């Protein structure tokens, strides 16, 4: 009976090889992550302003009308 040396957790060599293959894409992943964070924060700020305007009631500012 042959034993399977690849059973269980991946070896360190496999992980190193995967990281080596993905290395050219790290700048793209990093940039996309930063843009996603900035976009999320911007959307949150915009929704907060809209909520404040709706809760305040009364006349809309000139920028909205």
C-alpha angles and dihedrals in degrees: 000000000000119000119226109230091185096062118113126017119009115264123250089248092059092049091048090051093049091050090048091053093047095045095097090057098053094092090053092047092047093049092047090050092051092047090049092052092048091047092050093049091047092050091049091052092048093049089049091054092047090050092050091050092049093047092048092057122182122088120357116239117258090255090066099041 
